Amino acid sequence: GGAGVAYTWSAADGQWEKIGEVVAPPDSFNVESRMYQGVQYDYVFDVEMDAGGKRKLPYNRDQNPYEVAERWLEEQGLPLDQTEQVVNFLCQNTGGAAALSSSMPMNN
């Protein structure tokens, strides 16, 4: 099979307009792979750690990436000065979905 193609309907023109090719492979939409601790997420990333090994980082599109990053760092026992790095990771690996959720950190 070839790549999938995405279209949008133009009511003004009364026709479908091609907007591009679907780049994610079909198995990336596997619901099983997005489960973490019994909860379904939009994304569950395997994060490679400097000390070796991988840790799971779950994320939903509607979450504030700064809150997710801070909570995850605390859960992992990692320094909060890495928050910006985790937020950047989320933004890069969600196709910008994380950037749309919040452009500014929340102050507690």
C-alpha positions in Angstrom: 0.0 0.0 0.0 0.9 3.5 -0.7 0.7 6.5 1.6 -2.8 7.7 2.7 -4.0 11.1 1.5 -5.8 13.7 3.5 -8.5 15.9 2.0 -10.7 18.7 3.2 -14.1 19.6 1.9 -14.5 23.1 0.3 -18.1 24.1 0.6 -17.4 27.2 -1.5 -16.0 25.2 -4.4 -18.2 22.1 -3.8 -15.3 19.7 -4.0 -12.6 17.9 -2.0 -9.2 19.5 -1.9 -6.0 17.5 -1.2 -4.2 18.9 1.8 -1.3 16.3 1.9 -0.2 12.8 2.6 -0.7 11.0 5.9 2.8 10.4 7.2 2.2 8.3 10.4 2.3 4.6 9.8 -1.0 2.7 10.5 0.5 0.9 13.5 1.2 4.2 15.2 -2.6 4.5 15.9 -2.6 1.2 17.9 -4.6 2.0 21.0 -2.7 -0.6 23.1 0.6 1.3 22.6 -1.0 4.4 24.1 -2.1 2.9 27.4 -0.1 3.8 30.5 -0.9 2.5 33.9 -4.4 1.5 32.7 -5.2 5.0 31.3 -5.4 5.9 27.6 -3.3 8.8 26.4 -2.9 10.6 23.0 0.9 9.9 23.3 3.1 7.7 25.5 6.7 8.4 24.8 9.7 6.2 25.7 12.3 8.7 27.0 15.9 7.6 26.9 17.6 8.5 30.1 21.3 9.7 30.4 21.9 7.0 33.0 20.5 4.4 30.7 17.1 2.8 30.4 13.8 4.2 29.3 11.0 5.8 31.1 7.4 6.4 29.9 6.1 9.9 29.5 2.3 10.0 28.9 0.7 13.1 27.4 -2.7 14.2 26.2 -3.2 17.0 23.6 -5.4 19.1 26.0 -2.8 19.1 28.8 -0.6 22.0 29.7 2.9 20.8 28.7 4.6 22.7 31.5 2.4 21.0 34.1 3.0 17.6 32.6 6.7 18.2 32.5 7.0 19.3 36.1 4.8 16.5 37.4 6.8 13.9 35.4 10.1 15.2 36.5 8.9 15.1 40.2 7.6 11.5 39.7 11.0 10.5 38.2 13.0 12.2 40.9 14.7 14.5 38.3 15.6 18.2 38.7 12.9 20.7 37.8 15.5 22.7 35.9 14.9 20.2 33.1 11.3 21.4 32.6 12.0 23.4 29.5 13.8 20.5 27.9 10.8 18.2 28.5 8.4 20.8 27.2 10.5 21.2 24.1 10.5 17.4 23.7 6.7 17.3 23.9 6.3 20.1 21.4 8.7 18.5 18.9 7.2 15.0 19.2 3.5 15.9 19.2 3.7 17.9 15.9 3.2 21.1 17.8 0.1 19.9 19.7 1.8 20.7 23.0 2.8 24.2 21.9 -0.9 24.9 21.1 -2.0 23.7 24.6 0.0 26.4 26.3 2.5 29.0 25.1 3.3 30.3 28.6 4.1 28.3 31.8 1.6 28.5 34.6 2.8 30.1 37.8 1.7 28.3 41.0 
